[in-house]
């Protein structure tokens, strides 16, 4: 079920300055009930109007004589009076609210730059860095870097009890999210979005960074869905809404200080002294996020196989993601670019490291270029010696323990922690899928589907994947990112071919880089040759949960009304019967509970229908979504077993 909204947000929204969430919420909240009903139509109309720029002012022509102005001298609209309209009803007009809704949402959380961490004194750091020195052996005095299982986790929050203000903010987030889930994309217009933005702003002040960030991602997803933007994915919106409901619900309930601290999250990364590091470059990947940030992240490893990242991400678009690889690394006095670092080495003294493996670049950090190592040489070759099944299990654990992700409360890098896979594979062909063709590769006895990490036309992922598809039989050493699925699947990031190492998001392969070694087979139709194990029908739950995200609670009430006795005792729906036949009795019970809570309507003493219990429906949907996550993880782990 795909929304059919035709609101062309993308063109004017890209020209408008971001507006802080509380400003949008306040402007929409000041509208009269009559104007609120007209707001969505006004947004759609305003999106089709031309936008002009003069200094820090953006003007939208409402008609030939009336303009809406957004004043953002610092690049962001930070006050209600910075949105002005020339119509007779201003400032209580619908045009101001429409312009605020049309504009991007400002990211209140500061973007962590490489120098955000405080300067850390390093008494043991030498005055000069020896680029030819061998890798330093770890010592007891040196702060150990993060383990693999914590590379996407946020810094450990302070384990303090949740305050009444935080509990109230979590309750407001829950109630706003429940209304969005009940309405779905089709019904979650500007008014419901403003309510969620208001709750998100309150949560940020509380502070509750993790649920607040999830709320902002939810609003961005709703806007993208209603605008039918090509890069929108219903699954991503469902994930954001699940994260929002799960964190808000957990904070509403009694819990230990540690559990609540994890649910609250942290707004900024904390850096700790890391001592002296000898690093070897692995690869560089471009980053392009939905929050308006772009750049690159270079991955490095030390002699023990621990991974560290060197980011260069800031506000920008596809051009910055494409070109940031040629920018100098902002660390010490090194003149290496990010492309160079991906193939060279680095010696760092006085290093500062965040819990997710990000290297800081404060004034006390010194760095110098050093010799790198080929992927076939130690110490990097050891990364490919770990069994693929163990790598997949570790990557899945990373996803479970780092629920906030690298974009957590900051949305800064989009680099998804250490869910990387180091694969030795043989390309065998290509499989045709609805989302685009993917490579088939034999790896450790498994048939792995290798997909493009990003489909944006400004990046080279898709083009390089198509060229690799012309060379079946080619042996490649690759770095990929695990994509959770019921079959082995990963997004291809970098490969080593006979002509050298290539970063697939930045480098464009040439014909001489790949040589076909066997006849090119016809594309295999999906699902293609995956493991011949029976697949659990979890797609039923996924389809139902995503239908609710798109159409709201009525997606299930309509299903129940089509079968009048579907909710009667001892009556089984076809979906439930299929799940039970597959041995998924818990999934069947959850689906029945979600459908029953959607259709259940009580009556008052006069026999009139009372409003539906949207709170109970949200809890049933959340339980189903959480079960789906756990079951999908278990199936993904099983799929990677050889």
C-alpha positions in Angstrom: 0.0 0.0 0.0 1.8 3.1 -1.2 0.6 6.6 -0.5 -0.4 8.5 -3.6 0.4 12.0 -2.4 1.7 14.2 -5.2 3.2 16.9 -3.0 6.4 17.9 -4.8 8.4 18.8 -1.7 11.9 18.0 -3.0 12.5 21.1 -5.1 11.5 24.0 -2.8 12.5 22.2 0.4 16.1 22.0 -0.9 16.1 25.8 -1.3 14.6 26.6 2.1 16.7 27.0 5.3 16.1 24.4 8.0 13.6 25.4 10.7 14.0 24.4 14.4 11.3 21.9 15.5 9.9 24.1 18.2 9.4 26.9 15.7 7.4 24.7 13.4 5.3 23.3 16.3 4.6 26.8 17.7 3.5 28.3 14.3 1.3 25.3 13.5 -0.1 25.3 17.1 -1.2 29.0 16.7 -3.5 28.2 13.9 -7.3 28.1 14.3 -9.1 24.8 14.0 -10.4 25.9 10.6 -7.0 26.8 9.2 -5.5 23.5 10.5 -7.9 21.6 8.3 -6.5 23.6 5.3 -2.8 23.3 6.2 -2.0 20.1 4.2 -3.5 21.6 1.1 -1.6 24.9 1.7 1.7 23.0 2.0 1.0 21.2 -1.3 0.2 24.5 -3.0 3.2 26.3 -1.6 5.5 23.5 -2.7 4.7 24.3 -6.3 5.5 28.0 -5.9 8.9 29.5 -6.9 11.5 30.3 -4.3 13.9 33.2 -4.5 16.9 34.1 -2.3 18.4 37.4 -1.2 21.1 37.2 1.4 19.8 35.2 4.4 16.2 35.6 3.2 14.2 33.0 1.2 11.0 34.2 -0.4 8.1 32.0 -1.6 5.6 33.6 -3.9 2.1 32.8 -2.6 0.7 34.8 -5.5 1.8 37.7 -7.6 1.5 40.1 -4.7 2.0 38.1 -1.6 5.3 36.5 -0.3 6.3 34.4 2.6 9.8 35.1 3.9 12.1 32.9 6.0 14.8 34.9 7.6 17.9 32.8 8.4 21.0 35.0 8.7 22.9 32.1 10.3 21.5 29.5 8.0 18.7 28.3 10.3 15.3 29.7 11.3 15.4 29.9 15.0 12.4 32.1 16.0 8.7 32.3 15.1 9.0 35.9 13.9 11.6 34.9 11.4 8.8 33.5 9.3 6.8 36.4 7.9 3.9 36.7 5.5 2.5 39.7 3.6 -1.1 38.5 3.5 -3.9 40.3 5.5 -4.3 37.4 8.0 -0.6 37.4 9.1 0.8 36.4 11.5 -2.1 34.0 12.1 -2.2 32.9 8.5 -1.8 29.4 7.1 1.0 30.4 4.8 3.6 30.8 7.7 2.7 27.3 9.0 2.9 25.8 5.5 6.3 27.3 4.9 7.6 26.0 8.2 6.2 22.5 7.4 7.7 22.6 3.9 11.2 23.5 5.1 13.7 20.9 6.4 13.9 20.2 10.1 17.0 21.8 11.8 19.3 19.5 13.6 19.5 20.9 17.1 22.3 18.6 18.1 25.7 20.0 17.1 27.5 18.0 14.5 30.5 16.3 16.1 33.5 17.5 14.3 36.8 15.7 14.6 38.0 18.3 17.0 34.9 18.3 19.2 36.6 16.3 22.0 38.4 18.2 24.7 42.2 18.3 24.5 43.6 15.4 26.4 47.0 15.8 27.9 49.3 12.9 27.0 52.4 13.0 29.2 53.7 9.8 27.7 53.4 11.0 24.1 56.8 11.6 22.5 57.7 15.0 21.2 58.0 13.5 17.7 56.1 10.8 15.9 58.3 8.1 14.3 56.6 7.1 11.1 58.9 4.1 10.7 58.4 2.7 14.2 56.8 -0.8 14.5 53.3 -1.1 15.8 53.2 -0.3 19.5 52.4 -3.2 21.8 49.4 -2.6 24.1 50.3 -1.9 27.8 48.3 -1.9 31.0 48.6 1.9 31.3 47.2 2.5 27.8 43.4 3.0 27.5 42.2 0.1 25.4 40.1 1.0 22.4 36.5 -0.1 22.1 35.6 -3.7 21.5 34.0 -4.9 18.3 30.6 -5.3 20.0 30.4 -1.7 21.1 31.5 0.2 18.0 28.1 1.5 17.3 27.0 2.1 20.8 26.6 5.6 22.2 28.9 6.6 25.0 27.8 5.0 28.2 25.1 7.4 29.7 25.2 8.3 33.3 23.2 5.8 35.3 20.8 8.2 37.1 17.1 7.7 37.7 14.7 9.2 35.2 13.5 12.6 36.5 9.8 13.5 36.5 10.4 16.0 33.7 12.0 13.2 31.6 9.1 10.9 32.4 6.6 13.6 31.3 8.6 14.1 28.1 8.6 10.4 27.4 4.8 10.3 27.9 4.3 13.2 25.5 6.5 11.4 22.9 4.5 8.2 23.4 1.1 9.9 22.9 2.3 11.8 19.8 3.7 8.6 18.3 0.5 6.7 19.1 -1.5 9.3 17.1 0.9 9.0 14.2 0.7 5.2 14.2 -3.1 5.3 14.4 -3.3 7.7 11.4 -0.5 6.3 9.3 1.3 8.1 6.6 -2.0 8.9 4.8 -3.4 10.7 7.9 -0.3 12.1 9.6 -0.4 15.5 8.0 1.3 18.7 9.1 -0.7 19.0 12.4 0.3 15.5 13.7 3.8 16.1 12.5 3.9 19.4 14.5 2.7 17.6 17.6 5.5 15.1 17.3 8.0 17.9 16.7 6.8 19.7 19.9 7.2 16.5 21.9 10.7 16.0 20.3 11.7 19.5 21.4 10.5 18.8 24.9 12.4 15.6 25.0 15.6 17.3 23.8 15.3 19.8 26.7 14.6 17.0 29.2 17.1 15.7 27.9 16.1 12.5 26.1 18.4 12.5 23.0 17.7 9.0 21.8 13.9 9.1 21.6 14.1 12.8 20.4 16.3 11.8 17.5 13.9 8.9 16.7 11.0 11.4 16.6 12.8 13.7 14.2 13.7 10.7 11.9 10.0 9.7 12.0 8.8 13.2 10.9 11.4 13.2 8.1 10.2 9.8 7.1 6.6 10.9 7.1 7.4 14.0 5.0 9.4 11.9 2.5 6.5 9.3 2.3 3.8 11.9 1.7 6.0 13.6 -0.9 6.6 10.3 -2.7 10.3 11.0 -2.7 12.2 8.3 -4.6 14.6 7.4 -1.8 11.9 6.9 0.7 11.6 3.4 2.2 8.6 2.3 4.2 10.8 -0.1 6.2 13.1 2.8 7.3 10.1 4.8 8.5 8.8 1.7 10.4 12.2 1.3 12.0 12.2 4.9 13.2 8.7 4.7 14.5 9.5 1.4 16.3 12.6 3.0 17.9 10.5 6.0 19.0 7.7 3.9 20.6 10.2 1.4 22.2 12.3 4.1 23.9 9.3 6.2 25.0 7.4 3.1 26.3 10.5 1.9 28.2 10.9 5.3 29.9 7.2 5.3 30.9 7.7 2.1 32.9 9.7 1.4 36.0 13.2 0.2 35.4 16.7 0.2 36.6 18.8 3.4 36.3 21.1 1.6 33.8 18.2 0.5 31.6 16.7 3.9 31.6 20.1 5.5 30.9 20.4 3.4 27.8 17.0 4.4 26.7 17.7 8.1 27.2 20.9 7.9 25.1 23.5 10.7 24.9 23.6 13.8 22.8 27.3 14.1 22.2 30.2 11.7 21.8 32.7 11.4 24.7 36.3 11.0 23.9 38.8 9.2 26.0 42.6 9.1 25.8 43.8 6.3 23.4 47.5 6.6 23.8 49.7 5.9 20.8 48.2 4.1 17.8 49.8 2.5 14.7 47.0 2.3 12.1 46.7 0.8 8.6 44.2 2.1 6.1 41.4 -0.1 4.9 39.1 1.9 2.7 37.1 5.1 2.4 33.4 5.3 1.9 31.2 8.2 1.0 28.5 9.3 3.4 25.2 10.9 2.3 22.4 11.2 5.0 18.8 12.2 5.0 19.6 14.9 7.6 21.6 17.0 5.1 25.1 15.8 6.1 27.7 14.5 3.6 31.3 13.6 3.4 33.5 10.5 3.9 34.6 8.1 6.6 37.9 6.3 6.3 38.3 3.0 8.1 41.6 1.9 9.6 42.8 -1.0 11.7 45.5 -1.5 14.3 47.8 -4.6 14.5 45.2 -6.3 16.8 42.5 -6.0 14.2 40.5 -3.3 16.1 38.8 -0.8 13.7 38.9 3.0 14.0 37.2 5.6 11.8 38.5 9.0 10.6 35.4 11.1 9.5 35.0 14.2 7.5 31.3 14.8 7.6 29.4 18.1 7.7 26.3 19.7 6.2 26.3 19.2 2.4 25.0 17.2 -0.4 26.0 14.7 -3.0 28.9 16.9 -4.4 30.5 16.9 -1.0 30.2 13.2 -0.6 31.8 12.7 -4.0 34.7 15.1 -3.4 35.5 14.9 0.3 37.8 11.9 -0.3 40.3 14.3 -1.8 40.3 16.5 1.2 43.2 16.4 3.7 42.7 14.4 6.9 42.2 16.8 9.8 44.5 15.2 12.3 47.9 16.4 13.3 50.2 17.7 10.5 49.6 14.9 8.1 49.0 15.9 4.5 47.3 12.6 3.6 43.9 12.8 1.9 41.2 10.4 2.9 41.8 8.4 -0.3 45.5 8.2 0.5 44.8 7.1 4.1 42.6 4.3 2.9 45.7 2.8 1.3 48.5 4.1 3.6 49.2 4.1 7.3 49.1 6.5 10.2 51.0 6.9 13.5 49.0 8.8 16.1 50.3 9.9 19.5 48.0 11.4 22.2 45.1 9.8 20.4 41.5 10.4 21.6 38.9 7.8 20.8 35.2 7.7 21.2 33.4 4.6 22.2 32.3 4.0 18.6 35.9 4.0 17.4 35.9 7.5 16.0 39.3 9.2 16.3 39.4 12.8 17.6 41.7 15.6 16.3 42.1 17.9 19.2 45.2 20.2 19.6 46.9 17.5 21.7 46.7 14.9 18.9 49.7 14.4 16.7 49.8 12.3 13.6 52.2 11.4 10.8 51.9 9.3 7.6 53.3 5.9 7.7 53.5 2.9 5.4 50.3 1.0 4.8 49.7 -2.7 4.3 48.0 -4.6 1.5 44.9 -6.5 2.3 46.9 -9.7 1.6 49.6 -8.8 4.1 49.6 -8.8 7.9 48.2 -7.3 10.0 45.2 -6.6 7.7 45.1 -10.1 6.2 44.0 -11.5 9.6 40.6 -9.7 9.2 39.8 -12.1 6.4 40.9 -15.2 8.4 37.8 -15.0 10.7 35.1 -17.5 9.6 32.3 -15.7 7.8 29.7 -17.1 10.2 31.5 -15.6 13.1 31.8 -12.3 11.4 28.0 -12.2 10.7 27.2 -13.1 14.3 29.5 -10.3 15.5 27.9 -7.8 13.1 24.4 -8.8 14.3 25.5 -8.4 17.9 26.8 -4.9 17.0 23.3 -4.1 15.6 21.6 -5.3 18.7 23.9 -3.5 21.2 24.2 -0.3 19.2 20.5 0.3 18.9 21.0 4.1 18.4 23.4 3.5 15.5 26.0 5.8 14.4 23.4 8.3 13.4 21.9 8.0 16.9 21.3 11.4 18.3 23.6 13.2 16.0 22.8 12.0 12.5 26.3 13.0 11.6 28.1 10.2 9.8 25.7 7.6 8.7 28.5 5.1 9.0 27.1 2.0 10.6 29.8 0.9 13.1 31.6 -2.4 12.9 29.0 -4.4 11.1 31.6 -5.0 8.4 32.3 -8.3 6.7 35.6 -9.3 5.2 35.0 -11.7 2.4 37.0 -13.8 -0.1 34.5 -14.5 -2.8 34.1 -15.6 -6.4 31.6 -13.7 -8.5 29.1 -16.2 -10.1 26.5 -14.1 -11.7 23.7 -11.6 -11.2 20.2 -11.8 -9.7 17.4 -9.6 -10.8 15.4 -8.0 -7.9 12.7 -5.4 -7.6 15.1 -2.9 -6.1 17.8 -3.4 -8.8 20.2 -6.2 -9.8 22.7 -7.6 -7.3 25.8 -9.7 -7.6 25.9 -13.4 -6.7 29.1 -14.6 -5.1 30.3 -17.9 -3.7 31.9 -17.3 -0.3 32.8 -20.1 2.1 30.2 -22.4 0.7 27.5 -19.8 0.8 25.8 -17.9 -2.1 25.9 -14.3 -1.0 24.0 -11.5 -2.6 26.1 -8.3 -2.9 24.1 -5.1 -3.3 25.0 -1.5 -3.9 25.6 0.4 -0.7 24.0 3.5 -2.0 21.9 4.0 -5.2 22.4 7.7 -5.5 23.5 8.5 -9.1 26.2 10.9 -7.9 28.0 8.0 -6.3 29.8 5.2 -8.1 28.3 2.2 -6.2 25.6 1.1 -8.7 27.8 1.7 -11.8 30.7 -0.3 -10.3 28.4 -3.2 -9.4 27.1 -3.3 -13.0 30.7 -3.6 -14.3 31.6 -6.3 -11.8 28.5 -8.2 -13.0 30.2 -8.6 -16.4 33.0 -10.7 -15.0 31.7 -13.9 -13.5 34.4 -16.2 -12.2 36.5 -13.3 -10.9 38.0 -13.8 -7.4 37.7 -10.8 -5.2 38.7 -9.9 -1.7 36.0 -7.6 -0.5 34.7 -5.5 2.4 31.0 -5.3 2.7 28.4 -4.3 5.3 25.9 -6.9 6.5 22.4 -6.4 5.4 20.0 -8.4 7.7 17.9 -10.8 5.6 16.7 -14.4 5.5 19.6 -15.2 3.1 23.3 -14.1 3.1 23.2 -10.5 1.9 25.7 -7.6 2.2 26.3 -4.2 0.7 29.6 -4.1 -1.2 31.9 -1.2 -0.1 35.4 -2.0 -1.4 37.2 -4.7 -3.5 40.7 -5.8 -4.3 41.2 -6.7 -7.9 44.3 -7.6 -9.8 44.6 -3.9 -10.7 44.6 -2.9 -7.0 42.2 -1.8 -4.2 39.1 0.2 -5.2 36.6 2.1 -3.0 33.4 1.4 -4.8 31.6 4.6 -3.7 34.4 6.9 -4.9 36.5 5.1 -7.5 34.9 4.3 -10.9 36.1 1.0 -12.2 37.3 0.7 -15.8 37.0 -2.1 -18.3 40.6 -3.2 -17.8 40.0 -3.6 -14.0 37.7 -6.6 -14.6 38.1 -9.4 -17.0 35.4 -11.9 -17.7 36.6 -15.5 -17.0 33.4 -17.4 -17.9 30.4 -16.8 -20.1 27.9 -14.3 -18.6 24.8 -16.1 -17.5 21.3 -14.7 -17.9 20.1 -12.8 -14.8 18.4 -15.1 -12.3 14.9 -14.0 -11.2 14.4 -13.3 -7.5 14.8 -14.9 -5.1 17.6 -16.7 -7.0 19.9 -19.4 -5.8 20.0 -18.9 -2.1 20.4 -21.6 0.6 17.8 -24.4 0.0 16.4 -24.1 3.6 12.7 -23.4 4.1 12.1 -19.7 4.7 9.9 -18.7 7.7 7.0 -16.6 6.4 8.0 -13.6 8.4 7.0 -11.5 5.4 3.5 -11.7 6.6 4.2 -9.9 9.8 6.5 -7.4 8.0 3.7 -6.7 5.5 1.1 -6.1 8.2 3.3 -3.9 10.3 4.3 -1.8 7.3 0.7 -1.6 6.1 -0.2 0.0 9.5 2.7 2.5 9.1 1.3 3.5 5.7 -2.5 3.4 6.2 -2.8 3.4 10.0 -5.0 1.3 12.2 -7.7 1.2 9.6 -5.4 -1.1 7.5 -6.3 -3.9 9.9 -9.9 -2.9 10.7 -10.6 -3.0 7.0 -9.1 -6.5 6.8 -11.4 -7.5 9.7 -14.5 -6.0 8.2 -13.9 -7.9 5.0 -14.2 -11.1 7.1 -17.0 -10.4 9.6 -16.2 -13.4 11.8 -12.4 -13.0 11.6 -12.1 -11.9 15.2 -14.6 -14.4 16.6 -13.3 -17.1 18.9 -11.8 -20.1 17.2 -11.7 -18.3 13.9 -8.4 -18.3 12.1 -7.3 -15.9 9.4 -5.3 -17.2 6.4 -2.2 -15.3 7.6 -2.5 -16.8 11.1 -3.0 -20.3 9.7 0.1 -20.0 7.5 2.2 -18.8 10.5 1.0 -21.7 12.6 1.7 -24.2 9.9 5.3 -22.9 9.8 5.6 -23.4 13.6 5.5 -19.7 14.4 2.7 -19.8 17.0 4.0 -16.7 18.8 3.9 -14.7 15.5 0.4 -15.9 14.9 -0.7 -14.8 18.4 0.9 -11.4 18.0 -0.8 -10.9 14.6 -4.2 -11.9 16.1 -3.6 -9.6 19.0 -2.7 -6.7 16.8 -5.7 -7.3 14.5 -8.0 -7.7 17.5 -6.9 -4.4 19.2 -7.3 -2.6 15.9 -10.9 -3.7 15.4 -12.0 -3.7 19.1 -14.5 -1.0 19.9 -16.5 -0.8 23.1 -19.8 0.9 23.8 -20.9 3.2 26.6 -24.0 2.9 28.7 -26.2 4.3 25.9 -24.9 1.8 23.4 -22.8 4.3 21.5 -19.4 3.3 20.2 -16.5 4.7 22.3 -13.2 5.7 20.7 -10.8 2.9 19.9 -8.0 2.2 22.4 -5.1 3.5 20.3 -2.7 3.0 23.2 -3.4 -0.8 23.3 -3.1 -1.0 19.5 0.3 0.8 19.7 1.5 -1.7 22.3 0.3 -4.6 20.1 2.1 -3.2 17.0 5.3 -2.5 19.0 5.3 -6.1 20.4 4.9 -7.5 16.8 7.7 -5.2 15.5 10.1 -6.3 18.2 9.3 -9.9 17.7 9.9 -9.4 14.0 13.3 -7.9 14.7 14.4 -10.8 16.9 13.1 -13.5 14.6 14.7 -11.8 11.6 18.1 -11.6 13.4 17.9 -15.3 14.3 17.1 -16.2 10.7 19.9 -14.0 9.4 22.4 -15.6 11.8 21.3 -19.1 10.6 21.5 -18.1 7.0 25.2 -17.3 7.4 26.1 -20.7 8.9 28.0 -22.8 6.4 
